[in-house]
């Protein structure tokens, strides 16, 4: 039995993570929401949203689901986008 090792990438500078965050920012902007608006919707200070969108802070899975609910988008397309970028390398 062969076990394939997959290194977990944790950097905020990973291209796939940047694209993922850009996807969320575009969804927010498409709805005409400011960073402050989204912060209010998810019950967090707007600085948190700003840091996430500028790559200064990672988004947790729970926060991602909150983002999606606030933006009224399904979480799976974003997850699939991350999965695709992982499997195509």
DRENVEX-876476 format. One record per residue (C-alpha): residue in three letters; x, y, z; residue number from 1. Coordinates in Angstrom, 1 decimal, always signed. Layout:
REM DRENVEX-876476
ALA	X	Y	Z	NUM
...
END
This chain:
REM DRENVEX-876476
UNK	+0.0	+0.0	+0.0	1
UNK	+1.4	+3.3	-1.1	2
UNK	+0.6	+6.5	+0.8	3
UNK	+0.9	+9.8	-1.0	4
UNK	+2.0	+12.7	+1.1	5
UNK	+0.4	+16.1	+0.4	6
UNK	+2.0	+19.1	+2.0	7
UNK	-0.5	+21.5	+3.4	8
UNK	+0.0	+25.0	+2.1	9
UNK	-0.7	+27.6	+4.7	10
UNK	+0.6	+30.8	+3.2	11
UNK	-1.6	+33.8	+2.6	12
UNK	+0.5	+34.4	-0.5	13
UNK	-0.5	+31.2	-2.3	14
UNK	-2.0	+32.1	-5.7	15
UNK	-5.0	+29.9	-5.2	16
UNK	-5.8	+31.6	-1.8	17
UNK	-5.5	+35.0	-3.4	18
UNK	-7.9	+34.0	-6.2	19
UNK	-10.3	+32.6	-3.6	20
UNK	-10.3	+35.9	-1.7	21
UNK	-10.7	+37.9	-5.0	22
UNK	-13.7	+35.7	-5.7	23
UNK	-15.3	+36.8	-2.3	24
UNK	-14.4	+40.4	-2.8	25
UNK	-16.0	+40.4	-6.3	26
UNK	-19.1	+38.8	-4.8	27
UNK	-19.3	+41.6	-2.2	28
UNK	-18.7	+44.3	-4.7	29
UNK	-21.2	+42.9	-7.2	30
UNK	-23.8	+43.3	-4.5	31
UNK	-22.8	+46.9	-3.9	32
UNK	-21.7	+46.2	-0.3	33
UNK	-18.8	+48.0	+1.3	34
UNK	-16.3	+46.4	+3.7	35
UNK	-18.2	+48.1	+6.5	36
UNK	-21.5	+46.7	+5.2	37
UNK	-20.2	+43.2	+5.2	38
UNK	-18.6	+43.6	+8.6	39
UNK	-22.0	+44.6	+10.0	40
UNK	-23.7	+41.6	+8.3	41
UNK	-21.3	+39.1	+9.7	42
UNK	-21.1	+40.8	+13.1	43
UNK	-17.4	+41.6	+12.9	44
UNK	-15.5	+44.9	+12.8	45
UNK	-14.9	+46.1	+9.3	46
UNK	-11.1	+45.9	+10.0	47
UNK	-11.5	+42.1	+10.1	48
UNK	-13.0	+42.1	+6.6	49
UNK	-10.4	+44.5	+5.4	50
UNK	-7.5	+42.4	+6.7	51
UNK	-9.0	+39.2	+5.2	52
UNK	-9.5	+40.9	+1.8	53
UNK	-6.0	+42.4	+1.8	54
UNK	-4.3	+39.1	+2.7	55
UNK	-3.3	+40.1	+6.2	56
UNK	-5.5	+37.5	+7.9	57
UNK	-6.7	+34.0	+6.9	58
UNK	-10.3	+33.3	+6.6	59
UNK	-11.5	+30.3	+8.7	60
UNK	-14.0	+27.8	+7.4	61
UNK	-16.6	+29.1	+9.8	62
UNK	-16.0	+32.7	+8.7	63
UNK	-16.2	+31.6	+5.1	64
UNK	-19.6	+30.1	+5.7	65
UNK	-20.7	+33.4	+7.4	66
UNK	-19.4	+35.4	+4.4	67
UNK	-21.4	+33.2	+2.1	68
UNK	-24.5	+33.6	+4.1	69
UNK	-24.1	+37.3	+4.3	70
UNK	-23.4	+37.5	+0.5	71
UNK	-26.3	+35.1	-0.2	72
UNK	-23.9	+32.8	-2.2	73
UNK	-23.4	+29.1	-1.9	74
UNK	-20.1	+28.0	-0.2	75
UNK	-19.4	+25.1	-2.6	76
UNK	-18.3	+27.1	-5.7	77
UNK	-15.5	+28.7	-3.6	78
UNK	-14.5	+25.3	-2.2	79
UNK	-14.6	+23.7	-5.6	80
UNK	-12.4	+26.6	-6.9	81
UNK	-9.8	+25.8	-4.2	82
UNK	-10.0	+22.1	-4.9	83
UNK	-9.6	+22.5	-8.7	84
UNK	-6.5	+24.7	-8.2	85
UNK	-5.1	+22.0	-5.9	86
UNK	-5.8	+19.0	-8.2	87
UNK	-4.6	+20.7	-11.4	88
UNK	-1.0	+21.1	-10.3	89
END
